Amino acid sequence: MKFTIPKRLPSWNLMWAGMKHWERTALKNEWKILTLAALPGDMILFTEPVIIQATTYAARNPLDASNICLKPVEDTLIDHVLMDDSYKYVEEVRLRSRKCKTEKEERTEIHIWEVSDGM
């Protein structure tokens, strides 16, 4: 399954560096709306372990891959695409950061597949 969210993912630095609780909640809610809107109509509920790959594109200052905060997206996928985000259902998360040319091109591409698919 693949889908694209028309925004770059936030950084862990943004999430935890002095951000107030209500600001984190607002950010989480924004990503929930963006994620649900981006899900394909033919989405499936994965019942076997999956690998999630997120590639976020930024026009300026691409994040270090280890600084990409996928958690708001992953939590939104529970009960829609994922049974749960525990180790039983999400075997691996891959984070990639890329540069794009303009802010209009900024986006996050999510690719999810079952471990048994061998990709």
MOPAC internal coordinates of N, CA, C and O (Angstrom, degrees):
PM7 1SCF
backbone

  N    0.0000 0     0.00 0     0.00 0    0    0    0
  C    1.4390 1     0.00 0     0.00 0    1    0    0
  C    1.5236 1   108.61 1     0.00 0    2    1    0
  O    1.2310 1   121.24 1   -44.00 1    3    2    1
  N    1.3134 1   115.24 1   136.00 1    3    2    1
  C    1.4620 1   120.88 1   177.73 1    5    3    2
  C    1.5234 1   109.22 1  -131.80 1    6    5    3
  O    1.2310 1   121.20 1   -36.22 1    7    6    5
  N    1.3226 1   115.32 1   143.78 1    7    6    5
  C    1.4606 1   120.20 1   171.43 1    9    7    6
  C    1.5242 1   108.76 1  -156.03 1   10    9    7
  O    1.2310 1   121.34 1   -18.97 1   11   10    9
  N    1.3351 1   115.04 1   161.03 1   11   10    9
  C    1.4581 1   121.27 1  -175.95 1   13   11   10
  C    1.5228 1   109.81 1  -125.11 1   14   13   11
  O    1.2310 1   121.51 1   -47.45 1   15   14   13
  N    1.3221 1   114.71 1   132.55 1   15   14   13
  C    1.4587 1   122.24 1   175.49 1   17   15   14
  C    1.5359 1   106.27 1  -104.14 1   18   17   15
  O    1.2310 1   119.36 1   -52.44 1   19   18   17
  N    1.3259 1   118.83 1   127.56 1   19   18   17
  C    1.4677 1   120.52 1  -173.32 1   21   19   18
  C    1.5352 1   114.09 1   -79.13 1   22   21   19
  O    1.2310 1   120.71 1  -130.85 1   23   22   21
  N    1.3082 1   116.25 1    49.15 1   23   22   21
  C    1.4572 1   121.43 1   178.85 1   25   23   22
  C    1.5249 1   108.32 1  -160.93 1   26   25   23
  O    1.2310 1   120.60 1   -30.04 1   27   26   25
  N    1.3305 1   116.46 1   149.96 1   27   26   25
  C    1.4590 1   119.81 1   176.47 1   29   27   26
  C    1.5179 1   109.54 1   -79.73 1   30   29   27
  O    1.2310 1   120.80 1   -31.68 1   31   30   29
  N    1.3228 1   116.08 1   148.32 1   31   30   29
  C    1.4613 1   120.70 1   179.08 1   33   31   30
  C    1.5244 1   111.23 1   -68.69 1   34   33   31
  O    1.2310 1   120.37 1   -28.08 1   35   34   33
  N    1.3262 1   116.89 1   151.92 1   35   34   33
  C    1.4669 1   119.59 1   177.07 1   37   35   34
  C    1.5290 1   110.84 1   -76.51 1   38   37   35
  O    1.2310 1   121.34 1   -12.67 1   39   38   37
  N    1.3074 1   115.05 1   167.33 1   39   38   37
  C    1.4671 1   120.35 1   177.84 1   41   39   38
  C    1.5221 1   109.69 1   -96.89 1   42   41   39
  O    1.2310 1   120.91 1   -24.94 1   43   42   41
  N    1.3139 1   115.87 1   155.06 1   43   42   41
  C    1.4602 1   120.09 1   173.99 1   45   43   42
  C    1.5273 1   109.97 1   -62.64 1   46   45   43
  O    1.2310 1   120.26 1   146.96 1   47   46   45
  N    1.3230 1   117.10 1   -33.04 1   47   46   45
  C    1.4653 1   119.58 1   177.86 1   49   47   46
  C    1.5302 1   110.51 1   -59.46 1   50   49   47
  O    1.2310 1   120.49 1   137.04 1   51   50   49
  N    1.3288 1   116.67 1   -42.96 1   51   50   49
  C    1.4592 1   120.83 1   178.45 1   53   51   50
  C    1.5232 1   110.71 1   -64.34 1   54   53   51
  O    1.2310 1   120.72 1   138.83 1   55   54   53
  N    1.3232 1   116.23 1   -41.17 1   55   54   53
  C    1.4643 1   120.76 1  -176.26 1   57   55   54
  C    1.5279 1   112.66 1   -65.09 1   58   57   55
  O    1.2310 1   120.09 1   145.50 1   59   58   57
  N    1.3192 1   117.44 1   -34.50 1   59   58   57
  C    1.4642 1   119.23 1  -170.46 1   61   59   58
  C    1.5205 1   115.09 1  -119.84 1   62   61   59
  O    1.2310 1   119.09 1   171.91 1   63   62   61
  N    1.3048 1   119.33 1    -8.09 1   63   62   61
  C    1.4700 1   121.18 1  -176.66 1   65   63   62
  C    1.5271 1   110.30 1   -87.27 1   66   65   63
  O    1.2310 1   120.34 1  -101.98 1   67   66   65
  N    1.2886 1   116.96 1    78.02 1   67   66   65
  C    1.4514 1   121.04 1   175.26 1   69   67   66
  C    1.5179 1   115.33 1    79.65 1   70   69   67
  O    1.2310 1   119.54 1  -171.95 1   71   70   69
  N    1.3323 1   118.47 1     8.05 1   71   70   69
  C    1.4536 1   120.40 1   179.64 1   73   71   70
  C    1.5324 1   108.99 1   -75.13 1   74   73   71
  O    1.2310 1   120.80 1   -46.51 1   75   74   73
  N    1.3014 1   116.07 1   133.49 1   75   74   73
  C    1.4515 1   121.41 1   178.57 1   77   75   74
  C    1.5364 1   110.39 1   -72.68 1   78   77   75
  O    1.2310 1   120.91 1   -23.97 1   79   78   77
  N    1.3199 1   115.87 1   156.03 1   79   78   77
  C    1.4665 1   120.31 1  -177.72 1   81   79   78
  C    1.5281 1   111.76 1   -56.87 1   82   81   79
  O    1.2310 1   120.21 1   136.65 1   83   82   81
  N    1.3243 1   117.20 1   -43.35 1   83   82   81
  C    1.4630 1   119.62 1  -178.77 1   85   83   82
  C    1.5243 1   111.71 1   -65.97 1   86   85   83
  O    1.2310 1   120.23 1   149.26 1   87   86   85
  N    1.3411 1   117.17 1   -30.74 1   87   86   85
  C    1.4657 1   120.59 1   177.20 1   89   87   86
  C    1.5393 1   110.25 1   -69.45 1   90   89   87
  O    1.2310 1   120.60 1   139.09 1   91   90   89
  N    1.3471 1   116.45 1   -40.91 1   91   90   89
  C    1.4714 1   119.92 1   176.71 1   93   91   90
  C    1.5224 1   110.48 1   -63.42 1   94   93   91
  O    1.2310 1   120.62 1   139.67 1   95   94   93
  N    1.3249 1   116.42 1   -40.33 1   95   94   93
  C    1.4650 1   120.32 1   178.97 1   97   95   94
  C    1.5204 1   110.46 1   -63.66 1   98   97   95
  O    1.2310 1   120.00 1   136.92 1   99   98   97
  N    1.3203 1   117.61 1   -43.08 1   99   98   97
  C    1.4665 1   121.15 1   178.28 1  101   99   98
  C    1.5236 1   110.99 1   -62.73 1  102  101   99
  O    1.2310 1   120.46 1   137.64 1  103  102  101
  N    1.3337 1   116.72 1   -42.36 1  103  102  101
  C    1.4670 1   120.98 1   178.39 1  105  103  102
  C    1.5259 1   110.47 1   -63.50 1  106  105  103
  O    1.2310 1   120.44 1   135.65 1  107  106  105
  N    1.3104 1   116.76 1   -44.35 1  107  106  105
  C    1.4684 1   121.36 1   178.35 1  109  107  106
  C    1.5296 1   110.47 1   -60.34 1  110  109  107
  O    1.2310 1   120.18 1   136.00 1  111  110  109
  N    1.3278 1   117.26 1   -44.00 1  111  110  109
  C    1.4684 1   120.99 1   179.69 1  113  111  110
  C    1.5233 1   111.85 1   -65.35 1  114  113  111
  O    1.2310 1   120.61 1   141.05 1  115  114  113
  N    1.3300 1   116.44 1   -38.95 1  115  114  113
  C    1.4596 1   120.07 1   177.30 1  117  115  114
  C    1.5276 1   110.68 1   -60.99 1  118  117  115
  O    1.2310 1   120.37 1   135.09 1  119  118  117
  N    1.3328 1   116.90 1   -44.91 1  119  118  117
  C    1.4624 1   120.71 1  -179.96 1  121  119  118
  C    1.5208 1   111.75 1   -69.14 1  122  121  119
  O    1.2310 1   119.94 1   150.68 1  123  122  121
  N    1.3083 1   117.71 1   -29.32 1  123  122  121
  C    1.4627 1   120.18 1   175.92 1  125  123  122
  C    1.5312 1   109.74 1   -64.40 1  126  125  123
  O    1.2310 1   120.74 1   133.64 1  127  126  125
  N    1.3204 1   116.20 1   -46.36 1  127  126  125
  C    1.4641 1   121.05 1   179.01 1  129  127  126
  C    1.5303 1   110.83 1   -62.66 1  130  129  127
  O    1.2310 1   120.40 1   133.49 1  131  130  129
  N    1.3329 1   116.85 1   -46.51 1  131  130  129
  C    1.4658 1   121.03 1   179.92 1  133  131  130
  C    1.5250 1   111.48 1   -61.56 1  134  133  131
  O    1.2310 1   120.55 1   137.93 1  135  134  133
  N    1.3230 1   116.55 1   -42.07 1  135  134  133
  C    1.4629 1   120.72 1  -178.21 1  137  135  134
  C    1.5212 1   111.09 1   -67.18 1  138  137  135
  O    1.2310 1   120.19 1   131.78 1  139  138  137
  N    1.3143 1   117.25 1   -48.22 1  139  138  137
  C    1.4617 1   119.99 1  -179.85 1  141  139  138
  C    1.5244 1   111.84 1   -61.63 1  142  141  139
  O    1.2310 1   120.51 1   142.09 1  143  142  141
  N    1.3213 1   116.64 1   -37.91 1  143  142  141
  C    1.4689 1   120.49 1   178.83 1  145  143  142
  C    1.5235 1   111.96 1   -67.25 1  146  145  143
  O    1.2310 1   120.21 1   151.94 1  147  146  145
  N    1.3333 1   117.21 1   -28.06 1  147  146  145
  C    1.4627 1   120.91 1  -176.69 1  149  147  146
  C    1.5304 1   113.66 1   -87.21 1  150  149  147
  O    1.2310 1   120.18 1   165.44 1  151  150  149
  N    1.3216 1   117.25 1   -14.56 1  151  150  149
  C    1.4605 1   119.29 1  -177.08 1  153  151  150
  C    1.5309 1   110.48 1   -63.36 1  154  153  151
  O    1.2310 1   120.70 1   -41.62 1  155  154  153
  N    1.3245 1   116.27 1   138.38 1  155  154  153
  C    1.4665 1   119.29 1  -179.69 1  157  155  154
  C    1.5313 1   111.18 1   -71.27 1  158  157  155
  O    1.2310 1   120.83 1   -26.21 1  159  158  157
  N    1.3067 1   116.03 1   153.79 1  159  158  157
  C    1.4593 1   121.28 1   179.52 1  161  159  158
  C    1.5179 1   113.31 1   -65.01 1  162  161  159
  O    1.2310 1   120.72 1   154.08 1  163  162  161
  N    1.3277 1   116.24 1   -25.92 1  163  162  161
  C    1.4655 1   120.20 1  -178.82 1  165  163  162
  C    1.5278 1   112.12 1   -98.73 1  166  165  163
  O    1.2310 1   120.64 1  -151.13 1  167  166  165
  N    1.3382 1   116.38 1    28.87 1  167  166  165
  C    1.4615 1   119.64 1  -177.51 1  169  167  166
  C    1.5228 1   110.45 1   -63.93 1  170  169  167
  O    1.2310 1   121.54 1   -25.87 1  171  170  169
  N    1.3123 1   114.66 1   154.13 1  171  170  169
  C    1.4532 1   121.00 1   178.36 1  173  171  170
  C    1.5229 1   109.22 1  -123.63 1  174  173  171
  O    1.2310 1   121.06 1   -23.71 1  175  174  173
  N    1.3183 1   115.58 1   156.29 1  175  174  173
  C    1.4611 1   121.19 1   174.82 1  177  175  174
  C    1.5255 1   107.12 1   -93.10 1  178  177  175
  O    1.2310 1   120.72 1   -67.41 1  179  178  177
  N    1.3236 1   116.22 1   112.59 1  179  178  177
  C    1.4594 1   121.06 1   179.25 1  181  179  178
  C    1.5267 1   109.01 1   -72.78 1  182  181  179
  O    1.2310 1   120.61 1   -51.31 1  183  182  181
  N    1.3187 1   116.43 1   128.69 1  183  182  181
  C    1.4618 1   121.24 1   178.26 1  185  183  182
  C    1.5230 1   111.91 1  -108.06 1  186  185  183
  O    1.2310 1   120.44 1   171.38 1  187  186  185
  N    1.3145 1   116.77 1    -8.62 1  187  186  185
  C    1.4614 1   122.91 1   178.03 1  189  187  186
  C    1.5279 1   108.57 1  -108.77 1  190  189  187
  O    1.2310 1   119.77 1   -16.77 1  191  190  189
  N    1.3440 1   118.04 1   163.23 1  191  190  189
  C    1.4708 1   120.49 1   178.65 1  193  191  190
  C    1.5234 1   112.08 1   -57.33 1  194  193  191
  O    1.2310 1   121.43 1   -36.63 1  195  194  193
  N    1.3369 1   114.88 1   143.37 1  195  194  193
  C    1.4581 1   120.96 1  -177.36 1  197  195  194
  C    1.5185 1   111.24 1  -126.17 1  198  197  195
  O    1.2310 1   122.24 1   -14.36 1  199  198  197
  N    1.3232 1   113.32 1   165.64 1  199  198  197
  C    1.4568 1   123.17 1   168.06 1  201  199  198
  C    1.5234 1   105.76 1  -114.18 1  202  201  199
  O    1.2310 1   120.71 1   -47.62 1  203  202  201
  N    1.3126 1   116.25 1   132.38 1  203  202  201
  C    1.4635 1   121.92 1   176.51 1  205  203  202
  C    1.5218 1   107.78 1  -111.24 1  206  205  203
  O    1.2310 1   120.88 1   -53.95 1  207  206  205
  N    1.3179 1   115.93 1   126.05 1  207  206  205
  C    1.4660 1   120.76 1   175.19 1  209  207  206
  C    1.5216 1   108.35 1  -117.61 1  210  209  207
  O    1.2310 1   120.70 1   -54.66 1  211  210  209
  N    1.3183 1   116.26 1   125.34 1  211  210  209
  C    1.4567 1   121.71 1   177.89 1  213  211  210
  C    1.5184 1   108.53 1  -118.61 1  214  213  211
  O    1.2310 1   120.87 1   -52.88 1  215  214  213
  N    1.3161 1   115.95 1   127.12 1  215  214  213
  C    1.4539 1   122.08 1   175.47 1  217  215  214
  C    1.5146 1   107.11 1  -119.11 1  218  217  215
  O    1.2310 1   120.72 1   -61.19 1  219  218  217
  N    1.3259 1   116.23 1   118.81 1  219  218  217
  C    1.4549 1   120.12 1  -179.60 1  221  219  218
  C    1.5268 1   109.09 1  -110.80 1  222  221  219
  O    1.2310 1   121.05 1   -45.85 1  223  222  221
  N    1.3160 1   115.61 1   134.15 1  223  222  221
  C    1.4608 1   122.91 1  -176.46 1  225  223  222
  C    1.5190 1   109.34 1  -109.31 1  226  225  223
  O    1.2310 1   120.68 1   -48.93 1  227  226  225
  N    1.3239 1   116.31 1   131.07 1  227  226  225
  C    1.4556 1   122.25 1   179.56 1  229  227  226
  C    1.5227 1   110.45 1  -130.26 1  230  229  227
  O    1.2310 1   120.55 1   -41.71 1  231  230  229
  N    1.3262 1   116.55 1   138.29 1  231  230  229
  C    1.4616 1   120.94 1   179.10 1  233  231  230
  C    1.5244 1   111.02 1   -74.66 1  234  233  231
  O    1.2310 1   121.04 1   142.36 1  235  234  233
  N    1.3274 1   115.61 1   -37.64 1  235  234  233
  C    1.4652 1   120.57 1   179.26 1  237  235  234
  C    1.5192 1   108.41 1  -128.58 1  238  237  235
  O    1.2310 1   121.11 1   -35.21 1  239  238  237
  N    1.2858 1   115.48 1   144.79 1  239  238  237
  C    1.4657 1   122.23 1   174.96 1  241  239  238
  C    1.5242 1   114.18 1    50.92 1  242  241  239
  O    1.2310 1   119.42 1  -119.76 1  243  242  241
  N    1.3288 1   118.72 1    60.24 1  243  242  241
  C    1.4589 1   119.12 1   175.05 1  245  243  242
  C    1.5354 1   110.37 1   -56.51 1  246  245  243
  O    1.2310 1   121.32 1   -37.08 1  247  246  245
  N    1.3093 1   115.08 1   142.92 1  247  246  245
  C    1.4619 1   120.88 1  -178.36 1  249  247  246
  C    1.5235 1   111.35 1   -73.28 1  250  249  247
  O    1.2310 1   121.18 1   -24.83 1  251  250  249
  N    1.3367 1   115.35 1   155.17 1  251  250  249
  C    1.4542 1   119.35 1   165.28 1  253  251  250
  C    1.5266 1   105.73 1   -64.74 1  254  253  251
  O    1.2310 1   120.06 1   -38.46 1  255  254  253
  N    1.3077 1   117.50 1   141.54 1  255  254  253
  C    1.4628 1   120.26 1  -178.07 1  257  255  254
  C    1.5269 1   111.86 1   -55.40 1  258  257  255
  O    1.2310 1   120.32 1   140.97 1  259  258  257
  N    1.3202 1   116.99 1   -39.03 1  259  258  257
  C    1.4671 1   120.00 1  -178.31 1  261  259  258
  C    1.5262 1   112.76 1   -73.02 1  262  261  259
  O    1.2310 1   119.92 1   172.54 1  263  262  261
  N    1.3104 1   117.76 1    -7.46 1  263  262  261
  C    1.4610 1   121.87 1  -179.82 1  265  263  262
  C    1.5317 1   112.10 1  -100.21 1  266  265  263
  O    1.2310 1   119.79 1  -178.49 1  267  266  265
  N    1.3136 1   118.00 1     1.51 1  267  266  265
  C    1.4552 1   122.30 1  -179.45 1  269  267  266
  C    1.5280 1   109.10 1   -78.14 1  270  269  267
  O    1.2310 1   120.70 1   -51.53 1  271  270  269
  N    1.3201 1   116.26 1   128.47 1  271  270  269
  C    1.4583 1   121.85 1  -179.06 1  273  271  270
  C    1.5287 1   110.05 1  -100.25 1  274  273  271
  O    1.2310 1   120.50 1   -81.35 1  275  274  273
  N    1.3110 1   116.65 1    98.65 1  275  274  273
  C    1.4601 1   122.66 1   179.48 1  277  275  274
  C    1.5293 1   112.47 1   -88.89 1  278  277  275
  O    1.2310 1   119.85 1   167.12 1  279  278  277
  N    1.3044 1   117.90 1   -12.88 1  279  278  277
  C    1.4681 1   122.80 1  -170.87 1  281  279  278
  C    1.5279 1   114.43 1   -52.14 1  282  281  279
  O    1.2310 1   118.09 1   136.51 1  283  282  281
  N    1.3421 1   121.24 1   -43.49 1  283  282  281
  C    1.4681 1   118.97 1   179.39 1  285  283  282
  C    1.5305 1   113.18 1   -61.45 1  286  285  283
  O    1.2310 1   120.47 1   145.78 1  287  286  285
  N    1.3288 1   116.71 1   -34.22 1  287  286  285
  C    1.4647 1   120.85 1   177.75 1  289  287  286
  C    1.5215 1   109.44 1   -72.12 1  290  289  287
  O    1.2310 1   120.56 1   132.18 1  291  290  289
  N    1.3155 1   116.53 1   -47.82 1  291  290  289
  C    1.4695 1   121.18 1  -177.88 1  293  291  290
  C    1.5322 1   110.76 1   -58.77 1  294  293  291
  O    1.2310 1   120.06 1   135.17 1  295  294  293
  N    1.3157 1   117.48 1   -44.83 1  295  294  293
  C    1.4676 1   120.47 1   179.22 1  297  295  294
  C    1.5255 1   111.86 1   -62.40 1  298  297  295
  O    1.2310 1   120.03 1   143.30 1  299  298  297
  N    1.3115 1   117.54 1   -36.70 1  299  298  297
  C    1.4657 1   121.52 1   178.73 1  301  299  298
  C    1.5208 1   111.67 1   -65.79 1  302  301  299
  O    1.2310 1   120.12 1   148.91 1  303  302  301
  N    1.3126 1   117.38 1   -31.09 1  303  302  301
  C    1.4658 1   121.40 1  -177.27 1  305  303  302
  C    1.5262 1   113.57 1   -71.40 1  306  305  303
  O    1.2310 1   120.47 1   162.27 1  307  306  305
  N    1.3415 1   116.70 1   -17.73 1  307  306  305
  C    1.4659 1   120.17 1  -179.86 1  309  307  306
  C    1.5288 1   109.27 1   -62.66 1  310  309  307
  O    1.2310 1   120.91 1   -47.25 1  311  310  309
  N    1.3216 1   115.87 1   132.75 1  311  310  309
  C    1.4647 1   125.93 1  -179.08 1  313  311  310
  C    1.5223 1   113.51 1    74.18 1  314  313  311
  O    1.2310 1   119.78 1   174.83 1  315  314  313
  N    1.3301 1   118.02 1    -5.17 1  315  314  313
  C    1.4653 1   121.01 1   175.06 1  317  315  314
  C    1.5292 1   110.03 1  -108.33 1  318  317  315
  O    1.2310 1   120.88 1   135.34 1  319  318  317
  N    1.3259 1   115.92 1   -44.66 1  319  318  317
  C    1.4611 1   122.50 1  -177.70 1  321  319  318
  C    1.5298 1   110.52 1  -127.05 1  322  321  319
  O    1.2310 1   120.81 1   143.66 1  323  322  321
  N    1.3276 1   116.06 1   -36.34 1  323  322  321
  C    1.4606 1   122.22 1  -178.33 1  325  323  322
  C    1.5223 1   110.36 1  -109.25 1  326  325  323
  O    1.2310 1   120.32 1   -38.73 1  327  326  325
  N    1.3232 1   117.00 1   141.27 1  327  326  325
  C    1.4590 1   121.02 1   173.12 1  329  327  326
  C    1.5289 1   109.26 1   -63.64 1  330  329  327
  O    1.2310 1   121.21 1   138.91 1  331  330  329
  N    1.3314 1   115.29 1   -41.09 1  331  330  329
  C    1.4541 1   123.10 1  -178.36 1  333  331  330
  C    1.5247 1   106.31 1  -164.77 1  334  333  331
  O    1.2310 1   119.76 1   -11.52 1  335  334  333
  N    1.3350 1   118.05 1   168.48 1  335  334  333
  C    1.4592 1   119.67 1   176.60 1  337  335  334
  C    1.5267 1   111.41 1  -106.43 1  338  337  335
  O    1.2310 1   120.52 1  -161.72 1  339  338  337
  N    1.3159 1   116.61 1    18.28 1  339  338  337
  C    1.4631 1   120.74 1   178.48 1  341  339  338
  C    1.5318 1   110.32 1   -74.04 1  342  341  339
  O    1.2310 1   121.41 1    -7.94 1  343  342  341
  N    1.3176 1   114.91 1   172.06 1  343  342  341
  C    1.4653 1   120.67 1  -179.73 1  345  343  342
  C    1.5272 1   112.54 1   -60.21 1  346  345  343
  O    1.2310 1   119.64 1   157.98 1  347  346  345
  N    1.3180 1   118.29 1   -22.02 1  347  346  345
  C    1.4636 1   121.12 1   179.69 1  349  347  346
  C    1.5292 1   112.06 1   -70.77 1  350  349  347
  O    1.2310 1   120.50 1   153.37 1  351  350  349
  N    1.3169 1   116.65 1   -26.63 1  351  350  349
  C    1.4636 1   120.49 1  -174.79 1  353  351  350
  C    1.5259 1   114.07 1  -114.88 1  354  353  351
  O    1.2310 1   119.79 1   155.27 1  355  354  353
  N    1.3300 1   118.01 1   -24.73 1  355  354  353
  C    1.4681 1   121.21 1   177.24 1  357  355  354
  C    1.5282 1   106.60 1  -118.34 1  358  357  355
  O    1.2310 1   121.33 1   -77.96 1  359  358  357
  N    1.3250 1   115.05 1   102.04 1  359  358  357
  C    1.4539 1   119.80 1  -177.26 1  361  359  358
  C    1.5201 1   112.15 1   -79.23 1  362  361  359
  O    1.2310 1   120.87 1   146.88 1  363  362  361
  N    1.3345 1   115.93 1   -33.12 1  363  362  361
  C    1.4651 1   119.32 1  -174.81 1  365  363  362
  C    1.5210 1   109.95 1  -152.97 1  366  365  363
  O    1.2310 1   121.13 1   -35.80 1  367  366  365
  N    1.3281 1   115.45 1   144.20 1  367  366  365
  C    1.4651 1   122.43 1   173.74 1  369  367  366
  C    1.5220 1   107.01 1  -123.84 1  370  369  367
  O    1.2310 1   120.71 1   -52.99 1  371  370  369
  N    1.3174 1   116.25 1   127.01 1  371  370  369
  C    1.4655 1   122.37 1   178.31 1  373  371  370
  C    1.5218 1   108.49 1  -112.78 1  374  373  371
  O    1.2310 1   121.08 1   -52.94 1  375  374  373
  N    1.3157 1   115.53 1   127.06 1  375  374  373
  C    1.4591 1   121.24 1  -179.48 1  377  375  374
  C    1.5139 1   109.56 1  -115.80 1  378  377  375
  O    1.2310 1   121.04 1   -51.06 1  379  378  377
  N    1.3362 1   115.62 1   128.94 1  379  378  377
  C    1.4588 1   120.42 1   179.85 1  381  379  378
  C    1.5157 1   109.48 1  -131.65 1  382  381  379
  O    1.2310 1   121.27 1   -38.95 1  383  382  381
  N    1.3114 1   115.17 1   141.05 1  383  382  381
  C    1.4582 1   122.07 1   178.81 1  385  383  382
  C    1.5238 1   108.33 1  -117.42 1  386  385  383
  O    1.2310 1   120.93 1   -46.63 1  387  386  385
  N    1.3212 1   115.83 1   133.37 1  387  386  385
  C    1.4595 1   120.77 1  -179.66 1  389  387  386
  C    1.5208 1   109.04 1  -134.80 1  390  389  387
  O    1.2310 1   121.30 1   -19.98 1  391  390  389
  N    1.3151 1   115.11 1   160.02 1  391  390  389
  C    1.4634 1   121.49 1   177.70 1  393  391  390
  C    1.5258 1   108.05 1  -103.08 1  394  393  391
  O    1.2310 1   121.14 1   -41.14 1  395  394  393
  N    1.3337 1   115.43 1   138.86 1  395  394  393
  C    1.4592 1   120.88 1   172.54 1  397  395  394
  C    1.5275 1   107.70 1  -120.26 1  398  397  395
  O    1.2310 1   120.33 1    -7.18 1  399  398  397
  N    1.3232 1   116.97 1   172.82 1  399  398  397
  C    1.4681 1   120.12 1  -172.70 1  401  399  398
  C    1.5247 1   114.06 1   -82.60 1  402  401  399
  O    1.2310 1   119.99 1   141.54 1  403  402  401
  N    1.3196 1   117.62 1   -38.46 1  403  402  401
  C    1.4628 1   119.82 1  -175.32 1  405  403  402
  C    1.5321 1   110.80 1  -131.56 1  406  405  403
  O    1.2310 1   120.82 1   -18.65 1  407  406  405
  N    1.3209 1   116.03 1   161.35 1  407  406  405
  C    1.4622 1   120.31 1   178.13 1  409  407  406
  C    1.5241 1   111.62 1   -63.99 1  410  409  407
  O    1.2310 1   120.07 1   150.87 1  411  410  409
  N    1.3345 1   117.46 1   -29.13 1  411  410  409
  C    1.4653 1   120.33 1   177.56 1  413  411  410
  C    1.5291 1   111.81 1   -64.89 1  414  413  411
  O    1.2310 1   120.41 1   155.68 1  415  414  413
  N    1.3309 1   116.83 1   -24.32 1  415  414  413
  C    1.4653 1   121.19 1   179.55 1  417  415  414
  C    1.5353 1   112.67 1   -86.63 1  418  417  415
  O    1.2310 1   119.91 1   173.66 1  419  418  417
  N    1.3306 1   117.78 1    -6.34 1  419  418  417
  C    1.4647 1   119.88 1  -178.91 1  421  419  418
  C    1.5292 1   109.75 1   -62.48 1  422  421  419
  O    1.2310 1   121.77 1   -43.27 1  423  422  421
  N    1.3180 1   114.22 1   136.73 1  423  422  421
  C    1.4555 1   119.57 1  -176.28 1  425  423  422
  C    1.5212 1   109.44 1  -167.99 1  426  425  423
  O    1.2310 1   121.43 1    -8.18 1  427  426  425
  N    1.3276 1   114.87 1   171.82 1  427  426  425
  C    1.4518 1   121.44 1   173.22 1  429  427  426
  C    1.5222 1   107.66 1  -131.08 1  430  429  427
  O    1.2310 1   121.11 1   -57.13 1  431  430  429
  N    1.3050 1   115.49 1   122.87 1  431  430  429
  C    1.4642 1   121.07 1   177.96 1  433  431  430
  C    1.5219 1   108.68 1  -101.08 1  434  433  431
  O    1.2310 1   120.96 1   -53.28 1  435  434  433
  N    1.3113 1   115.78 1   126.72 1  435  434  433
  C    1.4555 1   122.39 1   179.98 1  437  435  434
  C    1.5293 1   108.11 1  -111.93 1  438  437  435
  O    1.2310 1   121.04 1   -48.49 1  439  438  437
  N    1.3098 1   115.63 1   131.51 1  439  438  437
  C    1.4632 1   121.93 1   177.72 1  441  439  438
  C    1.5277 1   106.52 1  -129.69 1  442  441  439
  O    1.2310 1   120.59 1   -55.21 1  443  442  441
  N    1.3191 1   116.47 1   124.79 1  443  442  441
  C    1.4618 1   121.85 1  -179.41 1  445  443  442
  C    1.5236 1   108.24 1  -126.02 1  446  445  443
  O    1.2310 1   120.98 1   -47.52 1  447  446  445
  N    1.3167 1   115.73 1   132.48 1  447  446  445
  C    1.4543 1   119.64 1   175.79 1  449  447  446
  C    1.5173 1   110.28 1  -146.09 1  450  449  447
  O    1.2310 1   121.28 1   -24.73 1  451  450  449
  N    1.3236 1   115.15 1   155.27 1  451  450  449
  C    1.4588 1   121.06 1   178.21 1  453  451  450
  C    1.5225 1   109.69 1   -70.41 1  454  453  451
  O    1.2310 1   121.15 1   -37.96 1  455  454  453
  N    1.3067 1   115.41 1   142.04 1  455  454  453
  C    1.4624 1   121.01 1   178.27 1  457  455  454
  C    1.5308 1   109.83 1   -57.44 1  458  457  455
  O    1.2310 1   120.19 1   143.12 1  459  458  457
  N    1.3047 1   117.24 1   -36.88 1  459  458  457
  C    1.4634 1   121.47 1  -178.43 1  461  459  458
  C    1.5197 1   113.12 1   -65.76 1  462  461  459
  O    1.2310 1   120.30 1   164.87 1  463  462  461
  N    1.3472 1   117.04 1   -15.13 1  463  462  461
  C    1.4668 1   120.25 1   178.16 1  465  463  462
  C    1.5263 1   112.04 1   -72.35 1  466  465  463
  O    1.2310 1   120.34 1   165.56 1  467  466  465
  N    1.3337 1   116.95 1   -14.44 1  467  466  465
  C    1.4572 1   121.74 1   173.24 1  469  467  466
  C    1.5105 1   115.83 1    72.75 1  470  469  467
  O    1.2310 1   119.30 1  -154.60 1  471  470  469
  N    1.3009 1   118.94 1    25.40 1  471  470  469
  C    1.4664 1   120.07 1  -179.61 1  473  471  470
  C    1.5001 1   110.99 1   -86.28 1  474  473  471
  O    1.2310 1   120.10 1   180.00 1  475  474  473

